[in-house]
Amino acid sequence: MPVGAPGARARLVAAGVTVLAVPRSRETAGQGALVVVATDRAQAAALAGAGGVLSVTIEPD
């Protein structure tokens, strides 16, 4: 099933990563934005290979 297709399922690609930087402005909403995270090699490879659009959820400590 193509990414973003109706009925497509979300999958967890990486969890428990440290967020280093997020956009300061909400002006980019819906346009994409750079979120910088610190990961190990395995998580970085999973994120790089995920393809398509990634959604990020940030939970406060």
Rosetta blueprint (number, residue, H / E / L):
1 M L
2 P L
3 V L
4 G L
5 A L
6 P L
7 G L
8 A L
9 R L
10 A L
11 R L
12 L L
13 V L
14 A L
15 A L
16 G L
17 V L
18 T E
19 V E
20 L E
21 A E
22 V L
23 P L
24 R L
25 S L
26 R H
27 E H
28 T H
29 A L
30 G L
31 Q L
32 G L
33 A L
34 L L
35 V L
36 V E
37 V E
38 A E
39 T L
40 D L
41 R H
42 A H
43 Q H
44 A H
45 A H
46 A H
47 L H
48 A H
49 G H
50 A L
51 G L
52 G L
53 V L
54 L L
55 S L
56 V L
57 T L
58 I L
59 E L
60 P L
61 D L
